[in-house]
Amino acid sequence: MTSDQRRSKRRRLRRQAAVLIFLMVAFGLAWFFESQATTTVIFTRYADIDRSQGDNPGLSPAGQARAQELARVLGDVDVVAGVDAIFANQYRSTQETAEPLARRLHLQVQVVDVKDISGLLEHILKDWKGKVVLVITHTEPLPVLIQELHGSKKLPPMAADEYDNLYVVSIPWYGKVKTLRLKYGAPYLPPPAIPAANPPAAGAG
């Protein structure tokens, strides 16, 4: 092999090594940013319930319609794939709220203990990092769940028959956690205020 051929071979090997290093760096960066992507957790309470059904009521017709609307709203919330996982506590109302979306996305609803807040959040942040997750629960745990994710600490109180809230908590790999409140389905209409009774005029009676 002549000296020119050896130099040409060395240049070719250097170019191949440079391309290999570039690809390794590119794939490494892609993996890093994918693993550190924003995790989005969507919280809502169960849909409208039939209070005549006892201690573990299912959904009323209005609640069934709201569950269908939830499936429509979140079915393609991630543009292509929609929600990646659905968690609901063990009660009938939350399970029935989750069912239409789970069917649409061919997902299994993952049943969680309503009291195990830390266990649920640890599981989401560890195993669903960078994904879009829906959590359906009861009214009382909602503020605690959001605050534990360093979301808003100023959630307005919810009325007993207020079912139209969606709370979206975005958890970036770096930076501030954001909390959004959205509405879906039939809007909540607060009862009209009862006017205060006029005090009796002085000397009346």
Secondary structure, DSSP 8 states (H G I E B T S, - for coil): --HHHHHHHHHHHHHHHHHHHHHHHHHHHHHHHHHT--EEEEEEE---B-GGG-SS--B-HHHHHHHHHHHHHHTTTTTTS--SEEEEESSHHHHHHHHHHHHHHT---EEE-TT-HHHHHHHHHHHSTTSEEEEEE-TTHHHHHHHHTT--S------TT---EEEEEEE-SSS--EEEEEE-SS---------------TT--
